[in-house]
């Protein structure tokens, strides 16, 4: 299944979300709070300035995703793959990366 979404709001939820593909979606400055992403594919998605707070990513794929100035706080990222992503000026705090594969240009700010 492929879904295209345009988000212009904050997401605060304890809801399990899984097995979706975001294809060329603009998620500029969106906020995700306490969401568990399983099996998501983020393809050519604009996550510029997005906030992920207390989120859990498991078996997700980030392919050619724009992740400039992305903020990740108190999250867990497990078994995820990052391919050809633009990952610059990211702020990452209190976040664990477990068994991730990163094949992208990186410029992290770990706090």
Biopython code that builds the backbone (N, CA, C, O; Angstrom):
import numpy as np
from Bio.PDB.StructureBuilder import StructureBuilder

atoms = [
    (1, "UNK", "N", (0.829, -1.185, 0.000)),
    (1, "UNK", "CA", (0.000, 0.000, 0.000)),
    (1, "UNK", "C", (0.873, 1.248, 0.000)),
    (1, "UNK", "O", (1.900, 1.295, 0.677)),
    (2, "UNK", "N", (0.467, 2.242, -0.750)),
    (2, "UNK", "CA", (1.168, 3.516, -0.740)),
    (2, "UNK", "C", (0.170, 4.609, -0.399)),
    (2, "UNK", "O", (-0.931, 4.662, -0.948)),
    (3, "UNK", "N", (0.572, 5.474, 0.510)),
    (3, "UNK", "CA", (-0.286, 6.570, 0.932)),
    (3, "UNK", "C", (0.479, 7.872, 0.809)),
    (3, "UNK", "O", (1.647, 7.943, 1.191)),
    (4, "UNK", "N", (-0.153, 8.887, 0.287)),
    (4, "UNK", "CA", (0.431, 10.224, 0.268)),
    (4, "UNK", "C", (-0.363, 11.086, 1.231)),
    (4, "UNK", "O", (-1.585, 11.186, 1.125)),
    (5, "UNK", "N", (0.329, 11.699, 2.159)),
    (5, "UNK", "CA", (-0.319, 12.536, 3.159)),
    (5, "UNK", "C", (0.326, 13.912, 3.170)),
    (5, "UNK", "O", (1.523, 14.041, 2.912)),
    (6, "UNK", "N", (-0.446, 14.922, 3.461)),
    (6, "UNK", "CA", (0.094, 16.254, 3.722)),
    (6, "UNK", "C", (-0.304, 16.582, 5.155)),
    (6, "UNK", "O", (-1.481, 16.788, 5.448)),
    (7, "UNK", "N", (0.671, 16.630, 6.035)),
    (7, "UNK", "CA", (0.385, 16.877, 7.441)),
    (7, "UNK", "C", (0.664, 18.328, 7.785)),
    (7, "UNK", "O", (1.728, 18.854, 7.460)),
    (8, "UNK", "N", (-0.269, 18.961, 8.427)),
    (8, "UNK", "CA", (-0.072, 20.323, 8.914)),
    (8, "UNK", "C", (-0.551, 20.406, 10.350)),
    (8, "UNK", "O", (-1.222, 21.364, 10.734)),
    (9, "UNK", "N", (-0.211, 19.420, 11.130)),
    (9, "UNK", "CA", (-0.690, 19.386, 12.498)),
    (9, "UNK", "C", (0.279, 18.617, 13.371)),
    (9, "UNK", "O", (1.275, 18.075, 12.893)),
    (10, "UNK", "N", (-0.023, 18.578, 14.641)),
    (10, "UNK", "CA", (0.755, 17.813, 15.601)),
    (10, "UNK", "C", (0.094, 16.459, 15.805)),
    (10, "UNK", "O", (-1.131, 16.343, 15.770)),
    (11, "UNK", "N", (0.911, 15.441, 16.017)),
    (11, "UNK", "CA", (0.393, 14.110, 16.279)),
    (11, "UNK", "C", (0.795, 13.710, 17.693)),
    (11, "UNK", "O", (1.982, 13.587, 17.996)),
    (12, "UNK", "N", (-0.190, 13.510, 18.548)),
    (12, "UNK", "CA", (0.045, 13.053, 19.917)),
    (12, "UNK", "C", (-0.781, 11.794, 20.098)),
    (12, "UNK", "O", (-2.009, 11.847, 20.168)),
    (13, "UNK", "N", (-0.105, 10.676, 20.172)),
    (13, "UNK", "CA", (-0.870, 9.439, 20.187)),
    (13, "UNK", "C", (-0.039, 8.303, 20.752)),
    (13, "UNK", "O", (1.189, 8.307, 20.669)),
    (14, "UNK", "N", (-0.721, 7.344, 21.318)),
    (14, "UNK", "CA", (-0.082, 6.115, 21.746)),
    (14, "UNK", "C", (-0.407, 5.003, 20.754)),
    (14, "UNK", "O", (-0.154, 3.831, 21.030)),
    (15, "UNK", "N", (-0.949, 5.352, 19.638)),
    (15, "UNK", "CA", (-1.464, 4.397, 18.665)),
    (15, "UNK", "C", (-0.326, 3.750, 17.878)),
    (15, "UNK", "O", (0.620, 4.421, 17.466)),
    (16, "UNK", "N", (-0.433, 2.452, 17.679)),
    (16, "UNK", "CA", (0.492, 1.710, 16.829)),
    (16, "UNK", "C", (0.181, 2.035, 15.378)),
    (16, "UNK", "O", (-0.977, 2.000, 14.962)),
    (17, "UNK", "N", (1.210, 2.351, 14.610)),
    (17, "UNK", "CA", (1.043, 2.626, 13.183)),
    (17, "UNK", "C", (2.061, 1.760, 12.456)),
    (17, "UNK", "O", (3.219, 1.696, 12.867)),
    (18, "UNK", "N", (1.650, 1.094, 11.384)),
    (18, "UNK", "CA", (2.632, 0.260, 10.706)),
    (18, "UNK", "C", (2.303, -0.068, 9.271)),
    (18, "UNK", "O", (1.167, 0.069, 8.817)),
    (19, "UNK", "N", (3.349, -0.511, 8.561)),
    (19, "UNK", "CA", (3.261, -1.020, 7.194)),
    (19, "UNK", "C", (2.720, -0.007, 6.188)),
    (19, "UNK", "O", (1.867, -0.347, 5.367)),
    (20, "UNK", "N", (3.199, 1.214, 6.243)),
    (20, "UNK", "CA", (2.814, 2.239, 5.279)),
    (20, "UNK", "C", (4.045, 2.742, 4.544)),
    (20, "UNK", "O", (5.173, 2.551, 4.997)),
    (21, "UNK", "N", (3.819, 3.383, 3.414)),
    (21, "UNK", "CA", (4.903, 4.031, 2.690)),
    (21, "UNK", "C", (4.539, 5.486, 2.463)),
    (21, "UNK", "O", (3.508, 5.795, 1.865)),
    (22, "UNK", "N", (5.401, 6.384, 2.948)),
    (22, "UNK", "CA", (5.262, 7.802, 2.644)),
    (22, "UNK", "C", (6.090, 8.057, 1.397)),
    (22, "UNK", "O", (7.312, 7.914, 1.433)),
    (23, "UNK", "N", (5.455, 8.428, 0.300)),
    (23, "UNK", "CA", (6.132, 8.588, -0.974)),
    (23, "UNK", "C", (6.100, 10.056, -1.386)),
    (23, "UNK", "O", (5.044, 10.587, -1.729)),
    (24, "UNK", "N", (7.265, 10.712, -1.351)),
    (24, "UNK", "CA", (7.397, 12.122, -1.747)),
    (24, "UNK", "C", (6.405, 13.007, -0.995)),
    (24, "UNK", "O", (5.667, 13.787, -1.598)),
    (25, "UNK", "N", (6.400, 12.874, 0.310)),
    (25, "UNK", "CA", (5.472, 13.612, 1.163)),
    (25, "UNK", "C", (6.195, 14.775, 1.820)),
    (25, "UNK", "O", (7.365, 14.659, 2.186)),
    (26, "UNK", "N", (5.506, 15.887, 1.968)),
    (26, "UNK", "CA", (6.058, 17.041, 2.665)),
    (26, "UNK", "C", (5.584, 17.009, 4.114)),
    (26, "UNK", "O", (4.413, 17.262, 4.398)),
    (27, "UNK", "N", (6.501, 16.698, 5.027)),
    (27, "UNK", "CA", (6.192, 16.687, 6.457)),
    (27, "UNK", "C", (6.992, 17.779, 7.152)),
    (27, "UNK", "O", (7.517, 17.571, 8.245)),
    (28, "UNK", "N", (7.083, 18.929, 6.522)),
    (28, "UNK", "CA", (7.877, 20.048, 7.024)),
    (28, "UNK", "C", (7.311, 20.556, 8.347)),
    (28, "UNK", "O", (6.143, 20.936, 8.425)),
    (29, "UNK", "N", (8.150, 20.559, 9.388)),
    (29, "UNK", "CA", (7.835, 21.083, 10.715)),
    (29, "UNK", "C", (6.683, 20.371, 11.420)),
    (29, "UNK", "O", (6.046, 20.955, 12.296)),
    (30, "UNK", "N", (6.413, 19.153, 11.062)),
    (30, "UNK", "CA", (5.364, 18.387, 11.741)),
    (30, "UNK", "C", (5.935, 17.828, 13.050)),
    (30, "UNK", "O", (7.141, 17.606, 13.157)),
    (31, "UNK", "N", (5.073, 17.603, 14.037)),
    (31, "UNK", "CA", (5.501, 17.060, 15.325)),
    (31, "UNK", "C", (4.826, 15.715, 15.570)),
    (31, "UNK", "O", (3.602, 15.597, 15.510)),
    (32, "UNK", "N", (5.648, 14.703, 15.846)),
    (32, "UNK", "CA", (5.139, 13.384, 16.206)),
    (32, "UNK", "C", (5.498, 13.141, 17.663)),
    (32, "UNK", "O", (6.656, 13.304, 18.048)),
    (33, "UNK", "N", (4.528, 12.753, 18.476)),
    (33, "UNK", "CA", (4.771, 12.526, 19.896)),
    (33, "UNK", "C", (4.283, 11.135, 20.300)),
    (33, "UNK", "O", (3.111, 10.801, 20.127)),
    (34, "UNK", "N", (5.190, 10.338, 20.834)),
    (34, "UNK", "CA", (4.884, 9.031, 21.403)),
    (34, "UNK", "C", (4.169, 8.100, 20.415)),
    (34, "UNK", "O", (3.143, 7.504, 20.742)),
    (35, "UNK", "N", (4.719, 7.985, 19.221)),
    (35, "UNK", "CA", (4.143, 7.110, 18.201)),
    (35, "UNK", "C", (5.138, 5.990, 17.883)),
    (35, "UNK", "O", (6.345, 6.220, 17.808)),
    (36, "UNK", "N", (4.620, 4.793, 17.701)),
    (36, "UNK", "CA", (5.426, 3.618, 17.405)),
    (36, "UNK", "C", (5.284, 3.312, 15.914)),
    (36, "UNK", "O", (4.220, 2.891, 15.460)),
    (37, "UNK", "N", (6.364, 3.527, 15.153)),
    (37, "UNK", "CA", (6.360, 3.269, 13.709)),
    (37, "UNK", "C", (7.000, 1.904, 13.455)),
    (37, "UNK", "O", (8.155, 1.689, 13.823)),
    (38, "UNK", "N", (6.273, 0.989, 12.836)),
    (38, "UNK", "CA", (6.826, -0.326, 12.509)),
    (38, "UNK", "C", (6.674, -0.556, 11.011)),
    (38, "UNK", "O", (5.574, -0.454, 10.468)),
    (39, "UNK", "N", (7.776, -0.865, 10.353)),
    (39, "UNK", "CA", (7.739, -1.221, 8.940)),
    (39, "UNK", "C", (7.420, -0.072, 8.006)),
    (39, "UNK", "O", (6.955, -0.297, 6.889)),
    (40, "UNK", "N", (7.660, 1.156, 8.440)),
    (40, "UNK", "CA", (7.395, 2.310, 7.580)),
    (40, "UNK", "C", (8.492, 2.465, 6.537)),
    (40, "UNK", "O", (9.652, 2.145, 6.799)),
    (41, "UNK", "N", (8.131, 2.951, 5.366)),
    (41, "UNK", "CA", (9.098, 3.352, 4.355)),
    (41, "UNK", "C", (8.890, 4.831, 4.083)),
    (41, "UNK", "O", (7.798, 5.263, 3.715)),
    (42, "UNK", "N", (9.945, 5.593, 4.269)),
    (42, "UNK", "CA", (9.917, 7.036, 4.021)),
    (42, "UNK", "C", (10.736, 7.260, 2.752)),
    (42, "UNK", "O", (11.965, 7.246, 2.821)),
    (43, "UNK", "N", (10.108, 7.465, 1.608)),
    (43, "UNK", "CA", (10.795, 7.583, 0.327)),
    (43, "UNK", "C", (10.663, 9.009, -0.200)),
    (43, "UNK", "O", (9.556, 9.500, -0.422)),
    (44, "UNK", "N", (11.818, 9.674, -0.400)),
    (44, "UNK", "CA", (11.863, 11.055, -0.898)),
    (44, "UNK", "C", (10.909, 11.966, -0.121)),
    (44, "UNK", "O", (10.213, 12.800, -0.701)),
    (45, "UNK", "N", (10.894, 11.791, 1.184)),
    (45, "UNK", "CA", (10.015, 12.565, 2.060)),
    (45, "UNK", "C", (10.777, 13.753, 2.623)),
    (45, "UNK", "O", (11.957, 13.638, 2.955)),
    (46, "UNK", "N", (10.110, 14.887, 2.731)),
    (46, "UNK", "CA", (10.714, 16.077, 3.313)),
    (46, "UNK", "C", (10.368, 16.127, 4.797)),
    (46, "UNK", "O", (9.238, 16.445, 5.166)),
    (47, "UNK", "N", (11.349, 15.811, 5.651)),
    (47, "UNK", "CA", (11.172, 15.873, 7.098)),
    (47, "UNK", "C", (11.909, 17.074, 7.677)),
    (47, "UNK", "O", (12.289, 17.057, 8.848)),
    (48, "UNK", "N", (12.115, 18.104, 6.886)),
    (48, "UNK", "CA", (12.869, 19.281, 7.320)),
    (48, "UNK", "C", (12.181, 19.944, 8.512)),
    (48, "UNK", "O", (11.020, 20.346, 8.431)),
    (49, "UNK", "N", (12.915, 20.051, 9.616)),
    (49, "UNK", "CA", (12.398, 20.727, 10.797)),
    (49, "UNK", "C", (11.354, 19.943, 11.569)),
    (49, "UNK", "O", (10.678, 20.504, 12.432)),
    (50, "UNK", "N", (11.207, 18.654, 11.276)),
    (50, "UNK", "CA", (10.211, 17.843, 11.985)),
    (50, "UNK", "C", (10.718, 17.475, 13.380)),
    (50, "UNK", "O", (11.924, 17.426, 13.621)),
    (51, "UNK", "N", (9.789, 17.221, 14.286)),
    (51, "UNK", "CA", (10.097, 16.817, 15.653)),
    (51, "UNK", "C", (9.570, 15.406, 15.882)),
    (51, "UNK", "O", (8.402, 15.123, 15.619)),
    (52, "UNK", "N", (10.435, 14.525, 16.374)),
    (52, "UNK", "CA", (10.021, 13.195, 16.802)),
    (52, "UNK", "C", (10.368, 13.095, 18.280)),
    (52, "UNK", "O", (11.545, 13.053, 18.638)),
    (53, "UNK", "N", (9.356, 13.058, 19.142)),
    (53, "UNK", "CA", (9.573, 13.041, 20.580)),
    (53, "UNK", "C", (8.967, 11.764, 21.158)),
    (53, "UNK", "O", (7.784, 11.485, 20.965)),
    (54, "UNK", "N", (9.787, 10.998, 21.865)),
    (54, "UNK", "CA", (9.381, 9.731, 22.483)),
    (54, "UNK", "C", (8.769, 8.767, 21.467)),
    (54, "UNK", "O", (7.801, 8.071, 21.773)),
    (55, "UNK", "N", (9.329, 8.730, 20.272)),
    (55, "UNK", "CA", (8.838, 7.824, 19.226)),
    (55, "UNK", "C", (9.723, 6.577, 19.157)),
    (55, "UNK", "O", (10.871, 6.589, 19.603)),
    (56, "UNK", "N", (9.179, 5.527, 18.603)),
    (56, "UNK", "CA", (9.908, 4.278, 18.438)),
    (56, "UNK", "C", (9.801, 3.872, 16.972)),
    (56, "UNK", "O", (8.703, 3.668, 16.454)),
    (57, "UNK", "N", (10.951, 3.757, 16.308)),
    (57, "UNK", "CA", (11.006, 3.322, 14.909)),
    (57, "UNK", "C", (11.567, 1.906, 14.886)),
    (57, "UNK", "O", (12.617, 1.641, 15.470)),
    (58, "UNK", "N", (10.872, 1.004, 14.217)),
    (58, "UNK", "CA", (11.326, -0.375, 14.151)),
    (58, "UNK", "C", (11.166, -0.891, 12.723)),
    (58, "UNK", "O", (10.076, -0.837, 12.155)),
    (59, "UNK", "N", (12.261, -1.390, 12.149)),
    (59, "UNK", "CA", (12.273, -1.929, 10.782)),
    (59, "UNK", "C", (11.761, -0.902, 9.770)),
    (59, "UNK", "O", (10.963, -1.236, 8.894)),
    (60, "UNK", "N", (12.215, 0.335, 9.889)),
    (60, "UNK", "CA", (11.812, 1.400, 8.963)),
    (60, "UNK", "C", (12.922, 1.646, 7.942)),
    (60, "UNK", "O", (14.097, 1.388, 8.206)),
    (61, "UNK", "N", (12.530, 2.146, 6.783)),
    (61, "UNK", "CA", (13.469, 2.476, 5.719)),
    (61, "UNK", "C", (13.316, 3.944, 5.378)),
    (61, "UNK", "O", (12.212, 4.426, 5.123)),
    (62, "UNK", "N", (14.443, 4.654, 5.377)),
    (62, "UNK", "CA", (14.478, 6.054, 4.976)),
    (62, "UNK", "C", (15.314, 6.112, 3.705)),
    (62, "UNK", "O", (16.527, 5.911, 3.759)),
    (63, "UNK", "N", (14.687, 6.384, 2.563)),
    (63, "UNK", "CA", (15.375, 6.354, 1.279)),
    (63, "UNK", "C", (15.251, 7.713, 0.613)),
    (63, "UNK", "O", (14.146, 8.194, 0.361)),
    (64, "UNK", "N", (16.412, 8.340, 0.327)),
    (64, "UNK", "CA", (16.471, 9.657, -0.316)),
    (64, "UNK", "C", (15.586, 10.673, 0.412)),
    (64, "UNK", "O", (14.904, 11.480, -0.219)),
    (65, "UNK", "N", (15.608, 10.621, 1.726)),
    (65, "UNK", "CA", (14.771, 11.491, 2.554)),
    (65, "UNK", "C", (15.549, 12.722, 2.985)),
    (65, "UNK", "O", (16.717, 12.628, 3.360)),
    (66, "UNK", "N", (14.899, 13.874, 2.932)),
    (66, "UNK", "CA", (15.495, 15.132, 3.355)),
    (66, "UNK", "C", (15.270, 15.281, 4.856)),
    (66, "UNK", "O", (14.146, 15.516, 5.300)),
    (67, "UNK", "N", (16.355, 15.142, 5.646)),
    (67, "UNK", "CA", (16.241, 15.166, 7.100)),
    (67, "UNK", "C", (17.020, 16.335, 7.697)),
    (67, "UNK", "O", (17.611, 16.202, 8.768)),
    (68, "UNK", "N", (17.026, 17.462, 7.024)),
    (68, "UNK", "CA", (17.770, 18.631, 7.496)),
    (68, "UNK", "C", (17.040, 19.255, 8.682)),
    (68, "UNK", "O", (15.821, 19.425, 8.654)),
    (69, "UNK", "N", (17.790, 19.589, 9.709)),
    (69, "UNK", "CA", (17.299, 20.200, 10.955)),
    (69, "UNK", "C", (16.203, 19.381, 11.628)),
    (69, "UNK", "O", (15.346, 19.935, 12.316)),
    (70, "UNK", "N", (16.229, 18.087, 11.437)),
    (70, "UNK", "CA", (15.295, 17.185, 12.109)),
    (70, "UNK", "C", (15.679, 17.084, 13.584)),
    (70, "UNK", "O", (16.866, 17.042, 13.909)),
    (71, "UNK", "N", (14.698, 17.046, 14.472)),
    (71, "UNK", "CA", (14.955, 16.925, 15.904)),
    (71, "UNK", "C", (14.356, 15.613, 16.400)),
    (71, "UNK", "O", (13.163, 15.357, 16.232)),
    (72, "UNK", "N", (15.204, 14.787, 17.014)),
    (72, "UNK", "CA", (14.759, 13.514, 17.581)),
    (72, "UNK", "C", (15.129, 13.525, 19.062)),
    (72, "UNK", "O", (16.295, 13.703, 19.415)),
    (73, "UNK", "N", (14.128, 13.334, 19.929)),
    (73, "UNK", "CA", (14.362, 13.421, 21.372)),
    (73, "UNK", "C", (13.705, 12.237, 22.083)),
    (73, "UNK", "O", (12.551, 11.906, 21.810)),
    (74, "UNK", "N", (14.428, 11.615, 22.978)),
    (74, "UNK", "CA", (13.953, 10.490, 23.790)),
    (74, "UNK", "C", (13.266, 9.417, 22.945)),
    (74, "UNK", "O", (12.169, 8.965, 23.273)),
    (75, "UNK", "N", (13.911, 9.023, 21.875)),
    (75, "UNK", "CA", (13.325, 8.031, 20.969)),
    (75, "UNK", "C", (14.214, 6.799, 20.876)),
    (75, "UNK", "O", (15.326, 6.779, 21.404)),
    (76, "UNK", "N", (13.718, 5.790, 20.211)),
    (76, "UNK", "CA", (14.477, 4.563, 19.977)),
    (76, "UNK", "C", (14.326, 4.197, 18.505)),
    (76, "UNK", "O", (13.215, 4.153, 17.976)),
    (77, "UNK", "N", (15.461, 3.936, 17.848)),
    (77, "UNK", "CA", (15.468, 3.606, 16.426)),
    (77, "UNK", "C", (16.141, 2.242, 16.284)),
    (77, "UNK", "O", (17.345, 2.112, 16.508)),
    (78, "UNK", "N", (15.355, 1.222, 15.909)),
    (78, "UNK", "CA", (15.847, -0.154, 15.849)),
    (78, "UNK", "C", (15.754, -0.723, 14.444)),
    (78, "UNK", "O", (14.741, -0.564, 13.763)),
    (79, "UNK", "N", (16.813, -1.383, 14.019)),
    (79, "UNK", "CA", (16.827, -2.120, 12.747)),
    (79, "UNK", "C", (16.326, -1.278, 11.581)),
    (79, "UNK", "O", (15.575, -1.769, 10.737)),
    (80, "UNK", "N", (16.731, -0.031, 11.530)),
    (80, "UNK", "CA", (16.306, 0.871, 10.456)),
    (80, "UNK", "C", (17.444, 1.069, 9.459)),
    (80, "UNK", "O", (18.618, 0.932, 9.805)),
    (81, "UNK", "N", (17.084, 1.390, 8.229)),
    (81, "UNK", "CA", (18.046, 1.612, 7.159)),
    (81, "UNK", "C", (17.882, 3.020, 6.620)),
    (81, "UNK", "O", (16.773, 3.453, 6.306)),
    (82, "UNK", "N", (19.003, 3.734, 6.516)),
    (82, "UNK", "CA", (19.028, 5.083, 5.960)),
    (82, "UNK", "C", (19.888, 5.045, 4.702)),
    (82, "UNK", "O", (21.096, 4.825, 4.793)),
    (83, "UNK", "N", (19.280, 5.258, 3.516)),
    (83, "UNK", "CA", (20.023, 5.210, 2.256)),
    (83, "UNK", "C", (19.892, 6.534, 1.520)),
    (83, "UNK", "O", (18.787, 7.021, 1.283)),
    (84, "UNK", "N", (21.036, 7.111, 1.161)),
    (84, "UNK", "CA", (21.100, 8.326, 0.341)),
    (84, "UNK", "C", (20.245, 9.453, 0.917)),
    (84, "UNK", "O", (19.588, 10.178, 0.171)),
    (85, "UNK", "N", (20.252, 9.599, 2.227)),
    (85, "UNK", "CA", (19.473, 10.659, 2.880)),
    (85, "UNK", "C", (20.332, 11.901, 3.060)),
    (85, "UNK", "O", (21.551, 11.812, 3.208)),
    (86, "UNK", "N", (19.694, 13.042, 3.045)),
    (86, "UNK", "CA", (20.349, 14.305, 3.340)),
    (86, "UNK", "C", (20.157, 14.558, 4.830)),
    (86, "UNK", "O", (19.119, 15.066, 5.252)),
    (87, "UNK", "N", (21.167, 14.199, 5.625)),
    (87, "UNK", "CA", (21.046, 14.229, 7.082)),
    (87, "UNK", "C", (22.009, 15.265, 7.643)),
    (87, "UNK", "O", (23.115, 14.929, 8.067)),
    (88, "UNK", "N", (21.585, 16.521, 7.644)),
    (88, "UNK", "CA", (22.454, 17.594, 8.118)),
    (88, "UNK", "C", (21.781, 18.377, 9.233)),
    (88, "UNK", "O", (20.564, 18.560, 9.249)),
    (89, "UNK", "N", (22.608, 18.834, 10.162)),
    (89, "UNK", "CA", (22.165, 19.707, 11.253)),
    (89, "UNK", "C", (21.053, 19.071, 12.082)),
    (89, "UNK", "O", (20.176, 19.769, 12.592)),
    (90, "UNK", "N", (21.091, 17.762, 12.213)),
    (90, "UNK", "CA", (20.097, 17.064, 13.025)),
    (90, "UNK", "C", (20.456, 17.201, 14.494)),
    (90, "UNK", "O", (21.632, 17.167, 14.854)),
    (91, "UNK", "N", (19.453, 17.353, 15.338)),
    (91, "UNK", "CA", (19.665, 17.383, 16.782)),
    (91, "UNK", "C", (19.079, 16.110, 17.367)),
    (91, "UNK", "O", (17.880, 15.851, 17.267)),
    (92, "UNK", "N", (19.947, 15.328, 17.976)),
    (92, "UNK", "CA", (19.522, 14.049, 18.527)),
    (92, "UNK", "C", (19.903, 14.019, 20.000)),
    (92, "UNK", "O", (21.074, 14.171, 20.347)),
    (93, "UNK", "N", (18.908, 13.823, 20.868)),
    (93, "UNK", "CA", (19.193, 13.768, 22.300)),
    (93, "UNK", "C", (18.436, 12.610, 22.938)),
    (93, "UNK", "O", (17.282, 12.340, 22.603)),
    (94, "UNK", "N", (19.102, 11.935, 23.858)),
    (94, "UNK", "CA", (18.520, 10.824, 24.611)),
    (94, "UNK", "C", (17.848, 9.800, 23.696)),
    (94, "UNK", "O", (16.758, 9.311, 23.991)),
    (95, "UNK", "N", (18.511, 9.484, 22.586)),
    (95, "UNK", "CA", (17.962, 8.574, 21.581)),
    (95, "UNK", "C", (18.922, 7.406, 21.375)),
    (95, "UNK", "O", (20.137, 7.596, 21.328)),
    (96, "UNK", "N", (18.376, 6.204, 21.253)),
    (96, "UNK", "CA", (19.193, 5.013, 21.036)),
    (96, "UNK", "C", (19.020, 4.511, 19.615)),
    (96, "UNK", "O", (17.901, 4.366, 19.123)),
    (97, "UNK", "N", (20.156, 4.244, 18.957)),
    (97, "UNK", "CA", (20.171, 3.594, 17.650)),
    (97, "UNK", "C", (20.626, 2.151, 17.873)),
    (97, "UNK", "O", (21.700, 1.921, 18.428)),
    (98, "UNK", "N", (19.819, 1.183, 17.447)),
    (98, "UNK", "CA", (20.141, -0.226, 17.648)),
    (98, "UNK", "C", (20.104, -0.935, 16.294)),
    (98, "UNK", "O", (19.070, -0.946, 15.625)),
    (99, "UNK", "N", (21.228, -1.523, 15.891)),
    (99, "UNK", "CA", (21.323, -2.299, 14.641)),
    (99, "UNK", "C", (20.844, -1.528, 13.417)),
    (99, "UNK", "O", (20.117, -2.077, 12.588)),
    (100, "UNK", "N", (21.236, -0.281, 13.294)),
    (100, "UNK", "CA", (20.828, 0.533, 12.142)),
    (100, "UNK", "C", (21.928, 0.533, 11.087)),
    (100, "UNK", "O", (23.111, 0.421, 11.409)),
    (101, "UNK", "N", (21.530, 0.661, 9.836)),
    (101, "UNK", "CA", (22.466, 0.760, 8.723)),
    (101, "UNK", "C", (22.318, 2.155, 8.131)),
    (101, "UNK", "O", (21.238, 2.542, 7.685)),
    (102, "UNK", "N", (23.427, 2.911, 8.133)),
    (102, "UNK", "CA", (23.374, 4.284, 7.637)),
    (102, "UNK", "C", (24.327, 4.420, 6.465)),
    (102, "UNK", "O", (25.540, 4.276, 6.621)),
    (103, "UNK", "N", (23.773, 4.698, 5.280)),
    (103, "UNK", "CA", (24.550, 4.903, 4.066)),
    (103, "UNK", "C", (24.168, 6.271, 3.507)),
    (103, "UNK", "O", (23.544, 6.372, 2.450)),
    (104, "UNK", "N", (24.549, 7.311, 4.227)),
    (104, "UNK", "CA", (24.167, 8.679, 3.872)),
    (104, "UNK", "C", (25.249, 9.629, 4.346)),
    (104, "UNK", "O", (26.098, 9.260, 5.158)),
    (105, "UNK", "N", (25.216, 10.862, 3.834)),
    (105, "UNK", "CA", (26.107, 11.895, 4.346)),
    (105, "UNK", "C", (25.519, 12.417, 5.645)),
    (105, "UNK", "O", (24.350, 12.797, 5.706)),
    (106, "UNK", "N", (26.352, 12.432, 6.690)),
    (106, "UNK", "CA", (25.854, 12.775, 8.010)),
    (106, "UNK", "C", (26.468, 14.060, 8.536)),
    (106, "UNK", "O", (27.629, 14.368, 8.264)),
    (107, "UNK", "N", (25.687, 14.792, 9.281)),
    (107, "UNK", "CA", (26.159, 15.930, 10.054)),
    (107, "UNK", "C", (25.269, 16.016, 11.289)),
    (107, "UNK", "O", (24.332, 16.813, 11.343)),
    (108, "UNK", "N", (25.579, 15.174, 12.284)),
    (108, "UNK", "CA", (24.748, 15.080, 13.485)),
    (108, "UNK", "C", (25.211, 16.059, 14.548)),
    (108, "UNK", "O", (26.393, 16.394, 14.625)),
    (109, "UNK", "N", (24.287, 16.510, 15.357)),
    (109, "UNK", "CA", (24.561, 17.223, 16.597)),
    (109, "UNK", "C", (23.995, 16.366, 17.709)),
    (109, "UNK", "O", (22.792, 16.404, 17.968)),
    (110, "UNK", "N", (24.842, 15.593, 18.372)),
    (110, "UNK", "CA", (24.348, 14.771, 19.475)),
    (110, "UNK", "C", (24.403, 15.599, 20.744)),
    (110, "UNK", "O", (25.446, 16.150, 21.094)),
    (111, "UNK", "N", (23.280, 15.683, 21.428)),
    (111, "UNK", "CA", (23.211, 16.491, 22.654)),
    (111, "UNK", "C", (23.119, 15.551, 23.840)),
    (111, "UNK", "O", (23.051, 16.004, 24.983)),
]
sb = StructureBuilder()
sb.init_structure("model")
sb.init_model(0)
sb.init_chain("A")
sb.init_seg("    ")
for serial, (resi, resn, name, xyz) in enumerate(atoms, 1):
    if name == "N":
        sb.init_residue(resn, " ", resi, " ")
    sb.init_atom(name, np.array(xyz, "f"), 0.0, 1.0, " ", f" {name:<3s}", serial, name[0])
structure = sb.get_structure()
